[in-house]
Amino acid sequence: MNIVDELLTTPGVIAAGTYSYKAEMSSFEGALSAEHARMLAVMCHASTKNMAMEAQMLADRSPRLGLKQARGWALRGRNYTLCVMADVFCMLKNEPGSFNKIMALLRQQLADADMELV
């Protein structure tokens, strides 16, 4: 089972997909229109690149903090949360326990993802 399929079987997840390192949506399934999913993939790509750059700048300026390469991020709204790790994104309803379960799954499945191309 691929990561998108696995995410979609997790309670609370309404949509999941992957994007290419050229900011194009690679795959997507769920309760968003194709256009919204495409815009989400572009936004996830841009935000991931920005987050990785900022994390690297902080690590370079403060080496004693022991920061490692950034792996992912999340954006929480009133009703939904967007979780992104490497080139995978998912939208989930804000239900008790769902965020921790999703982030644990993403960390486990994408532990070896190459972040250099993000």
TORKOL-4160 file (C-alpha; in steps of 0.2 Angstrom, whole numbers, padded with zeros to 4 digits, m for minus):
118
<pt num="1" X="0000" Y="0000" Z="0000"/>
<pt num="2" X="0007" Y="0017" Z="m0005"/>
<pt num="3" X="0008" Y="0032" Z="0007"/>
<pt num="4" X="m0007" Y="0041" Z="0000"/>
<pt num="5" X="m0018" Y="0025" Z="0001"/>
<pt num="6" X="m0013" Y="0022" Z="0019"/>
<pt num="7" X="m0016" Y="0040" Z="0024"/>
<pt num="8" X="m0034" Y="0039" Z="0016"/>
<pt num="9" X="m0038" Y="0024" Z="0027"/>
<pt num="10" X="m0033" Y="0034" Z="0043"/>
<pt num="11" X="m0048" Y="0041" Z="0052"/>
<pt num="12" X="m0050" Y="0060" Z="0049"/>
<pt num="13" X="m0040" Y="0061" Z="0033"/>
<pt num="14" X="m0051" Y="0069" Z="0019"/>
<pt num="15" X="m0038" Y="0071" Z="0005"/>
<pt num="16" X="m0020" Y="0066" Z="0002"/>
<pt num="17" X="m0008" Y="0067" Z="m0012"/>
<pt num="18" X="0010" Y="0069" Z="m0018"/>
<pt num="19" X="0019" Y="0083" Z="m0028"/>
<pt num="20" X="0034" Y="0083" Z="m0039"/>
<pt num="21" X="0049" Y="0093" Z="m0035"/>
<pt num="22" X="0044" Y="0105" Z="m0049"/>
<pt num="23" X="0028" Y="0109" Z="m0039"/>
<pt num="24" X="0017" Y="0099" Z="m0050"/>
<pt num="25" X="0004" Y="0087" Z="m0042"/>
<pt num="26" X="0009" Y="0069" Z="m0045"/>
<pt num="27" X="m0005" Y="0060" Z="m0037"/>
<pt num="28" X="m0021" Y="0065" Z="m0027"/>
<pt num="29" X="m0036" Y="0057" Z="m0020"/>
<pt num="30" X="m0050" Y="0063" Z="m0009"/>
<pt num="31" X="m0063" Y="0076" Z="m0006"/>
<pt num="32" X="m0055" Y="0091" Z="m0015"/>
<pt num="33" X="m0058" Y="0097" Z="m0033"/>
<pt num="34" X="m0043" Y="0093" Z="m0045"/>
<pt num="35" X="m0040" Y="0112" Z="m0046"/>
<pt num="36" X="m0040" Y="0114" Z="m0027"/>
<pt num="37" X="m0028" Y="0099" Z="m0026"/>
<pt num="38" X="m0016" Y="0107" Z="m0039"/>
<pt num="39" X="m0016" Y="0124" Z="m0030"/>
<pt num="40" X="m0012" Y="0115" Z="m0014"/>
<pt num="41" X="0002" Y="0105" Z="m0021"/>
<pt num="42" X="0010" Y="0121" Z="m0028"/>
<pt num="43" X="0008" Y="0129" Z="m0011"/>
<pt num="44" X="0015" Y="0114" Z="m0002"/>
<pt num="45" X="0030" Y="0114" Z="m0013"/>
<pt num="46" X="0034" Y="0133" Z="m0011"/>
<pt num="47" X="0031" Y="0132" Z="0008"/>
<pt num="48" X="0042" Y="0116" Z="0010"/>
<pt num="49" X="0056" Y="0125" Z="0001"/>
<pt num="50" X="0054" Y="0140" Z="0011"/>
<pt num="51" X="0054" Y="0131" Z="0028"/>
<pt num="52" X="0069" Y="0120" Z="0023"/>
<pt num="53" X="0079" Y="0136" Z="0018"/>
<pt num="54" X="0074" Y="0145" Z="0035"/>
<pt num="55" X="0078" Y="0129" Z="0045"/>
<pt num="56" X="0095" Y="0128" Z="0036"/>
<pt num="57" X="0099" Y="0146" Z="0040"/>
<pt num="58" X="0095" Y="0144" Z="0058"/>
<pt num="59" X="0105" Y="0128" Z="0059"/>
<pt num="60" X="0120" Y="0137" Z="0051"/>
<pt num="61" X="0119" Y="0152" Z="0063"/>
<pt num="62" X="0116" Y="0142" Z="0079"/>
<pt num="63" X="0126" Y="0126" Z="0077"/>
<pt num="64" X="0126" Y="0123" Z="0096"/>
<pt num="65" X="0107" Y="0120" Z="0094"/>
<pt num="66" X="0110" Y="0104" Z="0085"/>
<pt num="67" X="0096" Y="0107" Z="0073"/>
<pt num="68" X="0094" Y="0094" Z="0059"/>
<pt num="69" X="0087" Y="0095" Z="0042"/>
<pt num="70" X="0069" Y="0100" Z="0041"/>
<pt num="71" X="0057" Y="0086" Z="0036"/>
<pt num="72" X="0040" Y="0093" Z="0036"/>
<pt num="73" X="0027" Y="0105" Z="0043"/>
<pt num="74" X="0009" Y="0107" Z="0047"/>
<pt num="75" X="m0004" Y="0121" Z="0046"/>
<pt num="76" X="m0019" Y="0120" Z="0058"/>
<pt num="77" X="m0035" Y="0129" Z="0055"/>
<pt num="78" X="m0052" Y="0130" Z="0064"/>
<pt num="79" X="m0059" Y="0114" Z="0056"/>
<pt num="80" X="m0045" Y="0106" Z="0046"/>
<pt num="81" X="m0026" Y="0103" Z="0047"/>
<pt num="82" X="m0014" Y="0102" Z="0032"/>
<pt num="83" X="0001" Y="0090" Z="0036"/>
<pt num="84" X="0016" Y="0090" Z="0024"/>
<pt num="85" X="0032" Y="0079" Z="0024"/>
<pt num="86" X="0044" Y="0077" Z="0010"/>
<pt num="87" X="0033" Y="0077" Z="m0006"/>
<pt num="88" X="0017" Y="0071" Z="0003"/>
<pt num="89" X="0002" Y="0081" Z="0009"/>
<pt num="90" X="m0014" Y="0077" Z="0017"/>
<pt num="91" X="m0029" Y="0087" Z="0024"/>
<pt num="92" X="m0037" Y="0080" Z="0039"/>
<pt num="93" X="m0052" Y="0085" Z="0050"/>
<pt num="94" X="m0047" Y="0091" Z="0067"/>
<pt num="95" X="m0052" Y="0076" Z="0077"/>
<pt num="96" X="m0044" Y="0071" Z="0094"/>
<pt num="97" X="m0029" Y="0061" Z="0091"/>
<pt num="98" X="m0029" Y="0062" Z="0072"/>
<pt num="99" X="m0014" Y="0074" Z="0070"/>
<pt num="100" X="m0002" Y="0064" Z="0081"/>
<pt num="101" X="m0007" Y="0048" Z="0071"/>
<pt num="102" X="m0004" Y="0056" Z="0054"/>
<pt num="103" X="0012" Y="0064" Z="0059"/>
<pt num="104" X="0019" Y="0048" Z="0066"/>
<pt num="105" X="0014" Y="0039" Z="0050"/>
<pt num="106" X="0022" Y="0052" Z="0039"/>
<pt num="107" X="0038" Y="0052" Z="0049"/>
<pt num="108" X="0039" Y="0033" Z="0049"/>
<pt num="109" X="0035" Y="0031" Z="0030"/>
<pt num="110" X="0046" Y="0045" Z="0024"/>
<pt num="111" X="0060" Y="0044" Z="0036"/>
<pt num="112" X="0072" Y="0041" Z="0022"/>
<pt num="113" X="0065" Y="0053" Z="0009"/>
<pt num="114" X="0078" Y="0063" Z="0000"/>
<pt num="115" X="0075" Y="0081" Z="0005"/>
<pt num="116" X="0088" Y="0088" Z="m0006"/>
<pt num="117" X="0077" Y="0090" Z="m0021"/>
<pt num="118" X="0062" Y="0097" Z="m0011"/>
